Amino acid sequence: MTLPDRGALSRREYLKGLVAVGGTAALSACLDEESNVEIPTGDPGSVPDRQHAWNAVLSGDDNENIVPARHHVLLSLTLARDPTEEDRGRFERALETLERAYEWSHEGLLVTVGYTPAYFERVGWDGLADPEALTEFEQPDFEDGDLQVHLASDHSRAVLAAEEALLGEVETVNGIEVEANIGDLIDDRERLTGFVGPGLPAEHQDTPGVPDSEPIHEEAPFFMGFRSGFEESQATEDRVTIEEGPFAGGTTRHVESLAIDLQQWYGQDSQFQRVAKLFSYRHAEEDRVGEYGEKLDESNGLTAERIANTAEDAREYGVIGHAQKAARARDDGEPLLLRRDFNTTDDDRPGLHFLSLQRDIDEFVRVREAMTGANVAEETAVGSITNNGILQYLTVRRRGNYLLPPRELRAFPVP
Ligand code: HEM
């Protein structure tokens, strides 16, 4: 891929473009661009036991919702051979190098390493299910690598440099010598990239598939134009932590990569319809969301009654909300998924890498079934896709299941 054209883009657009391209050329362009930005270094001794313990080191908004890091790379790697004891030590040293190079925070770098069913087959363990198609409308690609490293930071330079350091393409990272890398162990690398945060989607107005007729709100963190990830609709890190077995203290990750038909979303629907389809009809009627979600606080405003009345709303209003439907899967009022999703323009089209953590992949499947809402469509005038939340605008392109061991087992674990 060629580097984005610096002259045609704002600084922020250019930096996002470089993350999407990746590689040493993009990294050096990024270093030039961000040469005046200092990124704090870190200490492996202060990194928590749980790889997924990010909330305490992310920032919060005015309502104490967690604000995600702005830049993301999901690096899917296929191993050239079964890893040895020496490889384990080497990978651990490579990861510790990153922890020395960057503070464990959104201003430095956050990392998790997840392993796929294909990896666990190498080490004779069958505790993680293969990803499957979860709706009748999809024909996704499936993750076929061994591991996926999630790199997240507010600085594009940090995610790019960390990737190159892990794979042995650079000798220093944020001024720290790269002691070890796993470049020679890797047969194939696939990159999923993206960004999330107020203003970032609006800057992508020139991506093919992003309509310029109706601008995406300047403050919206996501392409579909609304805030998401309210505290009360997110599982806690405790709730998604595996409690027993060889990976107690770890978690699981599902990544559902979606293309979004924004032309239709912005071209065909009114703001009223968009709110009804994302939240609920009553949210739209009572104007509870505002232009991009600014009227909501730490909750998406779904009452227990609204969630329980999903099928009745479908009958009465002929439309149901995405969040309303998905919330039916809460367990005794508690959300099961910790969503850490982000926008993407991979393959030059708008989309979302929906990334969620949960104790068990089955819990993701349950919530996804609630979102699909097939039972509501059977019983009411709401279609299996039309007026059924946001299903009409989404195409599932890829799925992957991963297990994230606790930090001490993160380097090529053997259960
Ligand atoms: C482009 C795709 C998507 C968009 C734009 C989107 C957007 C949103 C928004 C705006 C909310 C309400 C705000 C909040 O509760 O934080 C929400 C809630 C939620 N979404 Fe999505 N979402 C998408 C895909 C998915 C997928 C694939 C799943 C998988 C199951 C999912 C599961 C959920 C859940 C569980 C909730 C919270 C429900 C509750 O309150 O308990 N979403 N989403």
Residues whose N, C-alpha, C, O or C-beta is under 5 A from the ligand:
A	BS01	HEM	M224 F226 R227 S228 G229 F230 S233 E256 L278 N300 A323 A326 A327 P335 L337 L352 F354 V367 R368 M371
